[in-house]
Amino acid sequence: MHVKAKTMAFGGLLLALAVVCMALGSIIETSTLFLLAAASFFVGIVIREFGLKIGAAFYIAAVLLGFITAPNKFYVLTFAAMGLYIWGIEAVFRWLEKHPKAGNRRTVFWISKYVIFNVMYIPIVLIFRNMLFARSISGLVIAGVIIGGQAALFIYDRAYEYVQTHVWGRIRGRVLS
């Protein structure tokens, strides 16, 4: 596979920005989730500009470089989950584009988003509860955490759509011309 120089250069710049956001998440503790979300949005930009294969390579490179450079490896795992979610929803979107007769596509897309998220989120909350919480918690609190995660996904997904449409949509022509 031949990769064009412009694709490599742009991908490298976005990779550097993603790793810087991961590292800054460890330094600026009050903005950790914001910075990790911003880093994961770069995965979506690469996928939309260059395709799923280059997006997957970008995602893997960002996770590996994050583990090498970021001070807090737990934040890299959080970025990895966010980036995998974005890669997954972009893959579903591409699949739905190729299958225009697939039922109610909007409903399928939203259900897919929540399935992808919950396949990652619920096992993490249930299996790694001792790592996530300082003390033993009840099942009711776990249920609240899972429901809160659904609300957080809705906000994260809306932010991702806003960044792709409004922010990246405005600067895309200037950057990629």
C-alpha positions, 0 to 999 in steps of 0.5 A, spaced: 500 500 500 502 506 497 501 512 502 501 519 499 506 524 502 500 529 504 497 523 508 503 521 512 504 528 514 497 530 516 497 524 519 503 525 523 501 532 525 494 529 528 498 523 531 502 528 535 496 532 537 493 526 539 499 524 544 500 531 546 493 531 548 494 525 552 500 527 555 496 534 557 491 530 560 496 527 565 498 534 567 492 538 567 488 534 571 481 538 571 481 537 563 483 530 563 476 527 560 476 533 555 483 532 553 482 525 552 476 526 548 479 531 543 485 526 542 480 521 540 476 526 535 483 526 531 481 518 530 475 520 527 478 526 523 483 521 520 478 516 518 473 521 515 479 524 511 483 517 509 478 511 510 478 506 515 484 502 514 489 508 515 484 510 521 486 504 524 493 505 523 493 511 526 489 509 532 494 503 533 500 508 533 496 513 537 495 508 543 502 505 542 505 512 542 501 514 548 503 508 552 510 510 551 510 518 552 504 519 557 505 519 564 499 516 566 497 509 562 490 509 565 489 515 561 491 512 555 487 506 556 481 511 556 483 514 550 484 507 547 476 506 549 474 512 546 478 511 540 475 504 539 468 507 540 469 512 534 472 507 529 467 503 531 461 508 529 465 510 523 465 503 521 458 502 522 456 509 518 460 506 512 457 500 512 450 503 512 452 508 506 454 501 502 447 498 504 442 504 503 436 499 504 438 497 511 431 498 515 431 505 519 438 507 518 438 512 523 435 507 528 440 502 526 446 507 527 444 509 534 443 502 537 450 500 534 453 506 538 450 504 544 452 497 543 459 498 541 459 503 547 456 498 552 460 492 550 466 496 552 463 500 558 459 495 562 465 489 563 470 495 565 465 497 570 463 490 573 470 487 572 475 492 574 470 495 579 476 495 585 480 499 580 475 504 579 472 505 586 476 506 592 471 502 596 466 497 596 460 499 593 453 497 592 449 494 586 445 500 586 451 505 585 454 500 580 447 501 576 447 508 577 454 508 574 452 504 568 446 509 567 450 515 568 455 512 562 449 512 557 448 519 559 455 521 558 456 517 551 450 521 549 454 528 551 460 525 548 457 523 541 454 530 540 460 533 542 464 529 536 458 530 531 459 538 533 467 537 532 466 533 525 461 538 522 462 545 525 469 545 527 473 540 522 468 542 517 470 550 517 478 549 518 478 542 513 479 547 507 484 551 509 488 545 512 487 540 506 488 545 500 
